[in-house]
């Protein structure tokens, strides 16, 4: 695909995604009076990136879906599915451990009793973990747009700049939610900065999962877990009201282990890339009965 066609597709994708989502948020919240926490407001808006990617692939660039990662690939990708499912729970535990070490949280799990009234905290947590895979198709609406379509088409697909740009764009796309009650930042500029860093770190992890598993469904499962397990549990335990840490501190604490994971994955990927790009070792062929040392007549297969 030519650069001109690719750029035209990216522009069309961004125009449809931002225009469609932001207009819907204005209509749903400003005209219909829906709460930002209402699924009737969230679901249509959050599906727009996936819809935009389908429209662009099918009618704007006509490139098709060969590289979209639509196959489930359960046999080959099952370790990544498992990591995407359990990873957010592990990150939530790491966040709470950090909060306890810093003296910001006294280990107390009673707030989890409010996850599902009439259900014990552990039963509610189990149900939540089982619900996450069922919600994966909902979050496909974002990942099919951001990680599967947009990321590989920015900066020629070069990994570092494309991931950074996608993470920042994804964060900016979320910004209107901060003004309609989805979150309550005590300091709006600082809150948006931390939200941007959080989205960037999450995109590193999501892009790694997508590239390693070669299926968008793994990234979608991880995205569902981030929203429904990581941020839900940490918000419930740390609190965002008068008695809690506040939205900014809670998001910052939650971002720390995600950033650590993103940094480790980036380091590991860079190390692997160096190994792949290293010049091959040329084997030495020795004559029978001679050792490599001191023969003086080593030959190379080159």
N, C-alpha and C positions, 0 to 999 in steps of 0.2 A: 504494500500500500504506500502510495506517495506521501511525502511529508505534508503537502497541501491538503490532501484528503484527510489525513490523520488529524491535522490541526482543525480542519472544519468540523470533524466529528467531536473533538474535545470542546470546541466553542459551543456547538449545539447541545452537547451533554450538559455543560455547566449552565447554559441559559435555561434549559428545560428543568434541571434539578433545582436551581436557586429560585427561578421564577415560579415554578409550580408549587414548591414547598412553602415559600414565603407568602405567596398569595393565599394559599389554603390556610395557613396559620392566621392571617389577617381576617379571612372570612369566618373561620371556625371560632376564633376567640373574640374578635371585634364585632362581628355581625351576629353570629349565632350564640355567642356567650358561653361557649364550651370552656371548661377548665383545661389548662395545659396538661393536667394529669389524667384527663379523660381519654381512654383508648380511641374513642370516636374522633378525637382531634389528632392523636398521635399516629395511628395506623395509616391513614391516607397520606399524610405528609412524609412519613418515613419510608413509604414504598416508592416515592417519586424517583430516587436515584436508579433503582432497578428498572422502572418503566422507561426512564430516559435512556438507559443503556440499551434496552431492547429496541427502542425507536431508532436510535443512532445506528446500531449494528444492522438493523433490517432495512431502513429506508434512507438514511443520510449517507453513510459510507458504503453500505451494502457489503460489508466485510464478513458477515455471517457470525457464527458462534463457535468456530473450531477451537479458539484459544480461551473460551470463557470458563472452562473448568466446571461444566455442568454435570459431568458424570459423578456419581457418588463414590466410586472406587473403594468400597468397604474393605476388600481383601488387602489391598496395598496400603491404604491410608488409615487403617484402624488405630495405629499408635497415636496418630495426630488427632483423630476423633476423641480418643481417650484423654489426651492432654488438653484438648479444647473444652472437654466436659468438666474435668476435675480441676483444671488450672485455676479458674476463677475462685473456687472454694479455697484452694491453697493460698492464693493471693490475699483473700479476705483474712485468713488466719495469720498471714505474715503482717498484714496491716494492723490487726488487733494486737499482735505481739509487740510491734513497734510502738503503738500507742501506750501499751502497758509499761514498756521500758522507759519511755519518756515521761511517765507519770501522768499521762493524759486520760487514762482509762483504768478504772479498777475492775479487774476481771469479774464480770457479772453478766450472765447470759439471760437474765430474766426478761429483758426487752424483747427477746426472740419469742416469748410467749404471745406477743401481740401480732406475730406474722399471720396467724390464722386462728381467730377466736374459736375456742372449743377444741383446739388441737394442741397437743404437747409440742414443745419447741423442737424436739428431735423428729417427731412425726412430720411437723410442718417443714423442717429442713429437708427431710427425705422427699416429701412431695414436691418441694421446690426444685430439687435436683432432677426429679423425674419429669417435671414440666418443661425444663429448659430445652431438651431435644424437640419437644412438641412445638416450641416457639421458634425453632430455627428457621422455618420458612418465612416467618415475619421479618427476621433480621436479614434474610437473603435479599430483601428489598434494598438494603443499604449496601451490603457487601458486593452484590453483583454490579452495583454502580461504581463504588469507590475502589475496592481492592481488585476486582476482576477487570473492570473496564478502564477507569481513569489512570490508576497508578502505572500500568505498563506503557501508557501513551504519553507520559510526561518525561521530558528530558531524554527522549529516545529510549526510555525504559531503564536508564542507568539507576541502579538500586537506591543509593543514598539520596540523591536529589529528588528522585520521584517519590520516595516514601515521605521525605520531609514535606514536599509540596502537597502531597495528598493529605497528610495529617493536618496541615495548617488549613487547607481548603475545607476539609471535613469539619474542623472546629468552627470556622467562620459560618459555615452553613447552619450550625447549631445556635449561633448567637441570639437570634430573635427569641428563642425559648427562655433566655434569661430575663426577658422583659415582659413575659406573659405568665409568670408564676410557676414555671417548671422547676426552677431552683431559686433560692433566695440568697444571693450574694450580699454580704454586708458592705463590701466595697466592690462596685461593679467592674472598674478597670482591672483591679487585681484578680477578681474572680474569673474574668474572661481570659486573662493571661494564663492562669493555672489550668483552666479548662482546655486551652490550646495545647499546653504541654502534655496534659493528660491524653488528649486525642492523638497527639503525635506519638507518644509512647505506645499507646494501644495499636496504632497503625503499624508500627514496627513489628509487633507480635502478630497481628493479623496477616500482614504481608508475608512474614516468615512461614506461618502455617499454610497460607495459600500456595506459596512457591514450593514448599516441601511436600505437601500432600497432593498438589495439582488438582484440587477441587475446591470450588467456592463454598461448598457446604461445610467444610471444616472451619473456615473463617466465620461463617454465619453462626455456627454452633458456639464458637468462642465469643462472638459479639453478644449473643443471647445470654451467655453465662456472665459476661462482664456487667450487663445491665441488671439481670435478674438475680444474680448471686453476689458478685463482688460489691457493687455499689449499693444494692439493697441491704445486704447484711451489715456492711460497715456504717451505712447511714442509720440503720436501726439501732446498732449498738453504741455508736458515738453520739448520735442525736444531732439535730440541726436546730432545735428550738432554744428556748431561754436557758434550759438546763444542759444543753449539749455544747459541743465544740463550735458549732456553726458550719455553714456550708463550705466556706473556703478552707478552713482547717481540716475538715473531713475529707474533702477532695484532695488536698495536698498530701495528707497522710496516705490515702489510697494510691496516689500516683507514685509514691516512693518505691514500693516493691515492683510495680509495673515498670517503672523506669529502670530498676535494677535488672529485671528480666530482659527488657529490651536491649540494654547495654550488653548483657551477656550473650544474647542471640546475635547481636551485631558483631561482637568480637569473635564469636565462634564462626560466623559466616565469613568474616574477613580472613580468619586463619585458614578456613577451608579453601577459600578462593586463592590464597597465596600458594597453598599446597598444589592446587590444580594447575596453577600457572607456572610453577617451578620447572626449570629445565629438567628433562629426564636424565636419570643416571645411566651412563653408558656402561654396560656390563663388560668385564674384562675376561678375555678368553685365554686360558693358560694351556701350555703344552702338557701333555700327560706326564705325571711324575714330578712336575715342578710346582713350587709354591709361588704365590703372588709376590712374595718378598724375595728380592735378590735374584730372580731369574734373569732380569735384564732384557727379556724378550716378550714383554706382555703385548698382546694384540687386542684391539678393540673392534667390536661389532658396531659399525657406524653406518 
